[in-house]
């Protein structure tokens, strides 16, 4: 198999699919960041929409680290299974593979089924940017609380996501307004023993709080914070924690988005304001 080490779901894997995936993985030119290729494949009954994520070799000190640690592709496979077994929604992984040369990691991939949903920024823009619809407003607030409870359960289970920004949460809403959340890009997700007291969950909340989002007000962010803590009223210590999150969010907005972190926090986090995140497309 050209030096590839594979783990697969045997029920859907085949020689034809394997040849196609390995050829695509081998043909791609080296890139600093992972590449994602959409493709379709038929299992003999129906076409399946897939995403092939290719992870290239590292540079610098990470080259040596990769000698001794599991590849990101196999890490994503392993954590996806753990999250699914714990009751969380993740993309269904069909296969993952790594290719090493004398122990040095050269390339990896993970193949997943397409998730029927959208990233949180796109979903919010399409459904909740207009605050005048009271029915949608109620659904949005219910969804915020539901997401907060889901993430609290995620952290209570010992999981910490590597990059829990809003774009890595996919949302699917059914015809009866049932909302499901999917955790994406789990190659850096870790699970820590429950007896180990750690505070990395705070980093996840800062990541999630960083982006200005369509239809998400400062009050919505506080609703999320209270629901995550399981509180309706905050104690003095919890209010201090909220101020700490605000301080860290200002820092991240300045570091990642080059926004002036000083001044009014409401204005800083307003989606339609002049300090809104440049990565969020507001042209549609």
C-alpha positions in Angstrom: 0.0 0.0 0.0 2.9 2.3 -0.7 3.9 2.5 2.9 0.5 3.5 4.1 -0.9 2.3 7.5 -4.7 2.3 7.4 -7.6 1.9 9.8 -11.0 1.6 8.1 -14.7 0.8 8.5 -14.8 -2.6 6.8 -18.6 -2.4 6.1 -18.1 0.5 3.5 -14.4 0.1 2.6 -13.4 -1.5 -0.7 -10.4 -1.9 -3.0 -11.8 0.6 -5.4 -12.3 3.2 -2.8 -8.9 2.5 -1.3 -7.1 3.0 -4.6 -9.0 6.2 -5.3 -8.2 7.7 -1.8 -4.6 6.7 -1.7 -4.0 8.1 -5.3 -5.6 11.4 -4.3 -3.5 11.6 -1.1 -0.3 10.9 -2.9 -1.0 13.3 -5.7 -1.3 16.4 -3.6 1.5 18.9 -3.5 2.9 19.7 0.0 1.0 22.5 1.8 1.5 24.1 5.1 -2.1 23.6 6.1 -4.4 20.6 5.7 -6.3 20.3 2.4 -9.9 19.2 2.3 -11.2 17.6 -0.9 -14.9 16.9 -1.5 -15.8 13.8 -3.4 -18.6 11.4 -4.0 -18.6 7.6 -3.9 -21.3 4.9 -4.5 -21.5 1.9 -2.2 -23.5 0.1 -4.7 -26.8 1.3 -3.3 -26.5 5.1 -3.2 -24.0 7.9 -3.7 -22.2 9.1 -0.5 -20.8 12.6 -0.2 -17.4 12.4 1.5 -14.6 14.8 2.6 -11.0 13.8 2.3 -8.7 15.8 4.7 -5.0 15.5 3.8 -2.5 16.4 6.5 1.0 17.1 5.2 4.4 16.6 6.9 5.4 19.2 9.5 8.4 21.5 9.6 10.8 22.6 12.3 10.6 21.1 15.8 7.3 19.4 15.0 9.1 16.9 12.7 10.8 15.4 15.8 7.7 15.4 17.9 5.8 13.4 15.2 8.3 10.6 15.6 7.0 9.9 19.0 3.3 10.8 18.9 0.2 9.6 17.1 -0.4 11.3 13.8 -3.2 13.9 13.6 -5.1 11.6 11.2 -5.1 8.7 13.6 -5.8 11.1 16.5 -8.9 12.4 14.7 -10.1 8.8 14.1 -9.5 7.8 17.7 -11.2 10.9 19.2 -14.1 10.7 16.8 -14.8 7.2 18.0 -14.5 8.3 21.6 -16.8 11.3 21.1 -19.4 9.2 19.3 -19.3 6.5 22.0 -19.9 9.3 24.6 -23.0 10.4 22.8 -21.7 13.5 20.8 -22.3 14.1 17.1 -19.1 14.0 15.0 -18.6 13.3 11.2 -18.6 9.6 10.6 -15.1 8.5 9.8 -14.7 5.8 7.1 -10.9 5.6 7.1 -7.7 7.2 8.2 -4.2 6.6 7.1 -0.6 7.7 7.7 2.6 7.2 5.7 6.0 7.3 7.4 9.5 7.0 6.1 12.0 5.5 8.6 9.6 6.7 11.4 9.3 10.3 10.0 5.7 11.2 9.3 5.2 12.1 5.6 1.5 12.4 5.1 -1.8 11.5 6.7 -5.5 11.6 5.8 -8.9 11.1 7.3 -12.0 10.3 5.2 -15.4 11.3 6.6 -19.0 11.4 5.5 -20.4 14.9 4.8 -22.3 16.3 7.7 -25.8 17.6 6.9 -25.5 21.0 8.4 -23.6 24.3 8.3 -20.9 26.0 10.3 -22.3 28.1 13.1 -21.6 31.5 11.4 -23.4 30.6 8.2 -26.3 28.9 10.0 -26.8 32.0 12.2 -26.6 34.4 9.3 -29.2 32.5 7.3 -31.6 31.9 10.2 -31.2 34.4 13.0 -29.6 37.6 11.7 -33.1 39.2 11.7 -34.0 39.8 15.3 -37.6 40.9 14.6 -39.0 37.3 14.2 -40.1 36.4 17.8 -40.5 32.7 16.9 -37.0 32.4 15.6 -35.7 34.5 18.5 -37.2 31.9 20.9 -35.6 29.0 18.9 -32.3 30.8 18.9 -32.2 31.3 22.7 -33.2 27.7 23.2 -30.4 26.6 20.9 -27.9 28.7 22.8 -28.8 27.0 26.0 -28.7 23.6 24.3 -25.2 24.3 23.0 -24.0 25.4 26.4 -25.3 22.3 28.0 -23.8 20.1 25.3 -20.4 21.8 25.7 -20.6 21.5 29.5 -21.2 17.8 29.1 -18.3 17.6 26.7 -16.0 19.1 29.3 -17.5 17.1 32.1 -16.6 14.0 30.1 -12.9 15.1 30.2 -12.8 16.3 26.5 -11.0 19.4 25.5 -11.3 20.5 21.8 -8.1 21.7 20.1 -9.8 24.6 18.4 -13.4 25.2 19.5 -14.1 28.2 17.3 -17.6 28.7 16.0 -16.7 27.5 12.5 -15.8 24.1 14.0 -19.4 23.6 15.3 -21.7 22.5 12.6 -25.5 22.9 13.2 -28.3 20.9 11.6 -31.9 22.0 12.1 -34.7 19.5 11.2 -38.1 20.4 9.9 -39.6 20.4 13.4 -36.9 22.8 14.6 -34.8 20.2 16.4 -31.2 21.4 16.5 -28.2 19.0 16.5 -24.6 20.1 17.0 -21.6 18.5 15.5 -18.0 18.8 16.7 -15.6 19.1 13.7 -11.8 18.9 13.3 -11.1 16.7 16.2 -7.5 15.9 15.4 -6.3 18.0 18.3 -9.1 17.0 20.7 -7.9 15.4 23.9 -9.6 13.4 26.7 -8.2 13.8 30.1 -8.9 11.5 33.1 -11.8 12.7 35.2 -9.7 12.6 38.3 -7.2 15.1 36.8 -8.3 18.6 37.7 -7.6 20.8 34.6 -8.8 24.2 33.4 -8.2 23.8 29.7 -12.0 23.9 29.2 -11.6 27.7 29.8 -9.5 27.9 26.6 -12.4 26.3 24.7 -14.9 28.9 26.0 -12.5 31.8 25.0 -12.1 30.3 21.5 -15.9 30.0 21.1 -16.5 33.5 22.4 -13.9 35.1 20.1 -15.8 35.5 16.8 -18.6 38.1 16.4 -21.6 36.1 15.1 -24.8 37.0 13.2 -27.7 37.5 15.6 -25.6 36.9 18.7 -25.8 39.7 21.2 -23.8 40.3 24.4 -26.9 39.2 26.3 -26.8 35.9 24.3 -23.2 35.4 25.3 -24.2 35.8 28.9 -27.1 33.4 28.5 -24.6 30.9 27.1 -22.2 31.5 30.1 -25.0 31.1 32.7 -26.3 27.9 31.0 -22.8 26.5 30.8 -22.4 27.0 34.5 -25.9 25.8 35.2 -26.9 29.0 36.9 -29.6 31.6 36.6 -27.8 34.1 38.9 -24.1 34.4 39.2 -22.1 34.5 42.4 -19.3 37.0 43.0 -16.7 34.4 42.0 -18.6 33.6 38.8 -19.0 37.3 37.9 -15.2 37.6 38.4 -14.8 34.6 36.0 -17.0 36.4 33.5 -14.8 39.4 33.7 -11.7 37.2 33.2 -13.3 35.7 30.0 -14.0 39.2 28.7 -10.4 40.2 29.3 -9.1 37.1 27.5 -11.6 37.6 24.6 -10.3 41.1 24.1 -6.7 39.7 24.0 -7.6 37.1 21.4 -9.5 39.6 19.2 -6.4 41.8 19.2 -4.0 38.9 18.6 -6.0 37.0 16.0 -8.1 39.7 14.3 -6.0 42.8 14.9 -9.0 44.5 16.5 -8.5 47.2 19.1 -9.3 45.3 22.3 -9.9 48.5 24.3 -13.1 50.4 24.6 -16.7 49.1 24.6 -16.9 45.3 24.6 -20.4 45.3 23.1 -19.1 47.2 20.1 -16.1 45.0 19.9 -18.3 41.8 19.6 -21.0 43.2 17.4 -21.2 41.3 14.2 -22.2 44.2 12.0 -19.9 46.6 13.5 -16.6 48.0 12.1 -14.6 45.6 14.4 -16.4 42.5 13.3 -14.3 39.5 12.3 -12.9 39.9 8.8 -13.1 36.2 8.2 -16.9 36.2 8.5 -18.4 36.9 5.0 -21.1 39.5 5.4 -21.6 40.1 1.7 -24.6 37.7 1.3 
